Amino acid sequence: MYPYQATQYGTFMALVQASNPGLQLAPLPSTALRALVPTAQTADSFGRDTSVRMVVRPNNSTYYGSQAVTYRRINITNYFRNLILTLDDYVGSTTMTIAQMVAAVNLKFGTAFVTTDFSVASITSTVQNSLTIVSTSLCYEGVLSIKWTQGKQYISQAVTNPVLVGRLYPTSNTNPPAKPQADFLTYNLDNSSIKAALLGLTSGAAITPAQFATANSIYATILGWLQQKRPDLNLTGVDSATTGGLGNLVWTRYTIPAASVPGANSAKFTTLFTIQSVAGSWFQGMFYLHYNA
């Protein structure tokens, strides 16, 4: 909106200067002067239709007093030739606040509107909004027609912190290493040769380290079998908080297939014991011990 693309005060002083060539008030900064409420008047032969009193700010070391000036405000209706200004800013709502609208219009059309130029608090999307400039506006008069249709959101609005925390390889920042997934460790092991010992277990009960340590017991038989078949796991009867320990965990028997254990290998086996981990166990998930009864 050349040449009125400054702040409200800058635009106002440019209008005063344009209507009053040679006037020495116009170059003064906003730190020296302030304008009181403007008053509409009948336009003179130069088109000046507004009167306002300029007042020197208190404690100014160079000037004092006040001076009334007349000037012509920008008639928005005529300036935009009755056009409906369109906006497509994304705000995430069906209403746009007057502050959001002012910022969007100033950016797109080079105006210097402020929120106090309008009496409304918001505008509505998809309809024509006719906004009459308030009579106390320093720079403008007339009616502004706005139609706002919400557009796409800028990615910068959704990602407000573009510096994302990454993952360090191979330590994965401060996360502890993942626990072994027990579901796969004994899944293909056929335990039918120790089914007599397995049948002696109480389903749903925990086997203690003391029971595993009892010589010639069914618990010792089962543990010895597992140690023989999976020596790489270093399985023992101590508490499961220790790596390799199976103690104090619940063993549960299922006749498969069963809805409770959909991952069981029911194509090859008829019965299953699971050993379920707890929060402090060295592994996660459960061991599968399949056999044919």
C-alpha positions as CSV (number, residue, x, y, z in Angstrom):
1,M,0.0,0.0,0.0
2,Y,2.7,2.4,-1.0
3,P,3.5,4.9,0.4
4,Y,1.6,4.1,3.5
5,Q,3.4,0.9,4.7
6,A,4.8,2.1,8.0
7,T,3.4,1.7,11.5
8,Q,0.2,3.4,12.5
9,Y,2.0,6.5,13.6
10,G,4.3,6.5,10.5
11,T,1.3,6.1,8.2
12,F,-0.6,8.8,10.1
13,M,2.3,11.3,9.9
14,A,2.6,10.5,6.1
15,L,-1.1,11.4,5.7
16,V,-0.7,14.6,7.6
17,Q,2.4,15.5,5.6
18,A,0.7,14.7,2.3
19,S,-2.3,17.0,3.2
20,N,-0.1,19.8,4.5
21,P,3.0,20.3,2.4
22,G,5.7,22.1,4.3
23,L,4.2,21.4,7.7
24,Q,7.0,20.8,10.3
25,L,5.1,18.5,12.6
26,A,5.2,15.5,10.3
27,P,8.9,14.6,10.7
28,L,8.7,14.5,14.5
29,P,9.0,11.0,16.0
30,S,6.3,9.2,18.1
31,T,8.5,9.8,21.1
32,A,7.9,13.5,20.8
33,L,4.2,13.7,19.7
34,R,1.0,11.9,20.2
35,A,-2.4,12.4,18.5
36,L,-5.6,12.8,20.3
37,V,-8.9,11.3,19.1
38,P,-9.6,12.5,15.5
39,T,-12.8,14.2,14.5
40,A,-14.5,13.9,11.1
41,Q,-15.4,17.1,9.4
42,T,-16.7,18.3,6.0
43,A,-14.0,17.9,3.4
44,D,-12.4,21.2,2.4
45,S,-11.2,22.0,-1.1
46,F,-8.1,19.8,-0.6
47,G,-10.2,16.8,0.5
48,R,-9.1,17.1,4.1
49,D,-11.9,15.6,6.1
50,T,-10.4,14.9,9.5
51,S,-9.1,17.1,12.3
52,V,-6.9,16.0,15.1
53,R,-4.9,17.7,17.8
54,M,-1.2,16.9,18.1
55,V,0.2,17.1,21.7
56,V,3.8,17.2,22.7
57,R,4.6,14.4,25.1
58,P,5.5,15.3,28.7
59,N,9.2,16.0,29.6
60,N,10.1,16.7,26.0
61,S,13.3,18.8,26.0
62,T,12.7,20.4,22.6
63,Y,8.9,21.2,22.2
64,Y,5.9,22.0,24.2
65,G,2.2,22.7,23.6
66,S,-0.2,21.4,21.0
67,Q,-1.4,22.0,17.5
68,A,-4.5,21.0,15.6
69,V,-4.0,19.7,12.0
70,T,-6.4,18.7,9.3
71,Y,-5.7,15.8,6.9
72,R,-7.4,13.3,4.7
73,R,-7.7,9.7,6.0
74,I,-7.5,6.8,3.6
75,N,-11.0,5.8,2.5
76,I,-10.7,2.0,2.4
77,T,-13.9,1.6,0.4
78,N,-12.5,3.7,-2.4
79,Y,-8.9,2.5,-2.1
80,F,-9.8,-1.1,-2.7
81,R,-12.5,-0.1,-5.2
82,N,-15.2,-2.1,-3.3
83,L,-13.2,-5.3,-3.7
84,I,-13.7,-8.2,-1.3
85,L,-10.3,-8.9,0.2
86,T,-9.6,-12.6,0.5
87,L,-7.6,-14.4,3.2
88,D,-6.6,-18.1,3.4
89,D,-4.7,-18.1,6.7
90,Y,-4.9,-21.2,8.9
91,V,-6.0,-20.6,12.5
92,G,-7.6,-23.9,13.5
93,S,-11.0,-22.4,14.2
94,T,-14.1,-21.2,12.3
95,T,-13.5,-17.7,13.7
96,M,-10.5,-15.4,13.3
97,T,-9.8,-12.9,16.1
98,I,-9.5,-9.3,15.0
99,A,-5.8,-9.4,16.0
100,Q,-5.2,-12.3,13.7
101,M,-7.2,-10.6,10.9
102,V,-5.3,-7.3,11.2
103,A,-1.9,-9.2,11.1
104,A,-3.0,-11.1,8.0
105,V,-4.4,-8.1,6.1
106,N,-1.4,-5.9,6.9
107,L,1.0,-8.6,5.7
108,K,-0.9,-9.4,2.5
109,F,-2.0,-5.9,1.5
110,G,0.6,-3.6,3.0
111,T,-1.8,-1.7,5.3
112,A,-1.1,-0.4,8.8
113,F,-4.4,-1.4,10.5
114,V,-4.5,-1.8,14.3
115,T,-7.1,-3.7,16.2
116,T,-8.7,-0.5,17.5
117,D,-9.6,0.5,13.9
118,F,-12.4,-2.0,14.2
119,S,-15.2,-2.5,16.7
120,V,-15.7,-6.3,16.2
121,A,-13.8,-9.0,18.1
122,S,-13.6,-11.6,15.3
123,I,-14.7,-12.5,11.8
124,T,-16.3,-15.7,10.5
125,S,-15.0,-18.0,7.8
126,T,-16.6,-18.7,4.4
127,V,-18.8,-15.6,4.6
128,Q,-18.3,-11.9,3.6
129,N,-17.5,-9.8,6.6
130,S,-18.2,-6.1,6.2
131,L,-16.2,-4.1,8.7
132,T,-16.9,-0.4,9.2
133,I,-13.8,1.5,10.3
134,V,-14.5,3.2,13.6
135,S,-14.7,7.0,13.6
136,T,-11.7,7.3,15.9
137,S,-9.3,5.6,13.5
138,L,-6.3,7.7,12.9
139,C,-5.5,6.5,9.4
140,Y,-8.6,5.0,7.8
141,E,-12.3,5.5,7.1
142,G,-14.9,3.6,5.1
143,V,-15.8,-0.1,5.0
144,L,-13.5,-3.1,4.7
145,S,-14.9,-6.3,3.1
146,I,-13.2,-9.5,4.0
147,K,-13.8,-13.1,3.0
148,W,-11.7,-15.6,4.9
149,T,-11.6,-19.3,3.9
150,Q,-9.3,-21.3,6.1
151,G,-6.4,-22.7,4.1
152,K,-3.7,-25.3,4.7
153,Q,-1.6,-25.2,7.9
154,Y,2.0,-24.3,7.6
155,I,4.2,-27.1,8.8
156,S,6.0,-24.5,11.0
157,Q,2.8,-24.1,13.0
158,A,2.6,-27.8,13.7
159,V,6.3,-28.4,14.4
160,T,7.1,-25.5,16.7
161,N,10.5,-27.1,17.8
162,P,12.4,-28.1,14.7
163,V,15.4,-29.2,16.7
164,L,14.3,-32.7,17.7
165,V,16.2,-35.0,20.1
166,G,17.8,-37.8,18.1
167,R,18.8,-41.3,19.0
168,L,22.4,-42.2,19.6
169,Y,23.7,-45.5,18.0
170,P,24.1,-48.0,19.4
171,T,23.3,-46.9,22.9
172,S,19.9,-45.3,22.0
173,N,20.6,-42.3,24.3
174,T,20.0,-43.3,28.0
175,N,17.6,-46.1,27.3
176,P,18.6,-49.5,28.8
177,P,19.3,-52.4,26.4
178,A,16.1,-54.3,25.4
179,K,15.5,-57.5,27.4
180,P,15.5,-60.8,25.5
181,Q,12.1,-61.8,24.2
182,A,11.5,-65.2,25.8
183,D,8.6,-66.1,23.4
184,F,11.1,-67.2,20.8
185,L,13.9,-68.8,22.9
186,T,12.3,-72.2,23.5
187,Y,9.4,-72.0,21.0
188,N,10.6,-74.9,18.8
189,L,11.8,-77.1,21.6
190,D,9.9,-80.4,22.0
191,N,9.6,-81.1,25.7
192,S,7.6,-84.3,25.4
193,S,10.4,-86.4,26.9
194,I,9.9,-84.7,30.3
195,K,6.2,-84.6,30.1
196,A,5.9,-86.8,33.3
197,A,7.7,-84.1,35.2
198,L,5.6,-81.3,33.6
199,L,2.4,-83.1,34.3
200,G,3.4,-83.1,38.0
201,L,3.5,-79.3,38.1
202,T,0.6,-77.3,39.6
203,S,-0.7,-75.0,36.9
204,G,-0.8,-71.3,38.0
205,A,1.8,-71.8,40.8
206,A,5.2,-70.2,41.1
207,I,8.3,-72.5,41.4
208,T,10.7,-71.2,44.0
209,P,14.5,-71.4,43.9
210,A,14.3,-73.9,46.8
211,Q,12.1,-76.2,44.8
212,F,14.5,-76.0,41.8
213,A,17.4,-76.9,44.1
214,T,15.8,-80.0,45.5
215,A,17.8,-83.0,44.1
216,N,15.9,-85.6,42.0
217,S,12.7,-83.5,42.1
218,I,10.5,-82.8,39.1
219,Y,11.7,-79.2,39.3
220,A,15.3,-80.2,39.1
221,T,14.5,-82.6,36.2
222,I,12.9,-79.8,34.2
223,L,15.6,-77.3,34.9
224,G,18.3,-79.9,34.0
225,W,16.5,-80.6,30.7
226,L,16.4,-76.9,29.8
227,Q,20.0,-76.4,30.7
228,Q,21.0,-79.2,28.4
229,K,18.9,-78.0,25.5
230,R,19.6,-74.3,25.8
231,P,23.1,-74.0,27.4
232,D,23.5,-70.6,25.8
233,L,20.9,-69.2,28.1
234,N,22.7,-70.2,31.3
235,L,19.4,-71.1,33.0
236,T,19.3,-71.5,36.8
237,G,16.7,-71.8,39.5
238,V,17.6,-68.5,41.2
239,D,15.2,-65.6,41.2
240,S,14.3,-64.2,37.8
241,A,15.9,-60.9,38.6
242,T,19.2,-62.5,38.0
243,T,20.2,-63.2,34.4
244,G,19.2,-66.8,33.6
245,G,17.1,-67.2,36.7
246,L,13.6,-68.9,36.5
247,G,12.8,-68.9,40.2
248,N,9.6,-67.3,41.6
249,L,7.8,-67.2,38.3
250,V,4.4,-68.6,37.6
251,W,4.1,-71.7,35.3
252,T,0.7,-72.2,33.6
253,R,-0.5,-75.2,31.7
254,Y,-2.8,-74.9,28.6
255,T,-4.4,-77.4,26.3
256,I,-3.9,-76.0,22.9
257,P,-5.1,-74.4,20.7
258,A,-6.4,-71.9,23.3
259,A,-7.6,-68.3,23.0
260,S,-5.4,-67.3,26.0
261,V,-2.2,-68.3,24.1
262,P,-2.9,-67.5,20.4
263,G,0.8,-67.7,19.7
264,A,1.2,-71.3,20.8
265,N,2.4,-73.9,18.2
266,S,-0.9,-75.9,18.2
267,A,0.0,-77.4,14.8
268,K,2.7,-79.6,16.3
269,F,1.8,-79.9,20.0
270,T,-1.2,-80.5,22.2
271,T,-0.1,-79.0,25.5
272,L,1.9,-76.0,26.6
273,F,3.5,-74.6,29.8
274,T,4.2,-70.9,29.9
275,I,6.7,-69.2,32.2
276,Q,5.5,-65.6,32.6
277,S,8.1,-62.8,33.3
278,V,7.5,-60.1,35.9
279,A,8.6,-56.5,36.1
280,G,12.0,-57.3,37.4
281,S,12.8,-60.3,35.3
282,W,15.9,-60.5,33.1
283,F,13.7,-61.3,30.1
284,Q,10.4,-60.1,28.8
285,G,7.3,-61.9,27.6
286,M,7.1,-65.6,28.4
287,F,8.9,-68.9,27.7
288,Y,6.9,-71.5,25.7
289,L,7.4,-75.1,26.7
290,H,5.5,-77.3,24.2
291,Y,4.9,-81.0,24.5
292,N,2.5,-83.7,23.5
293,A,0.6,-85.2,26.5
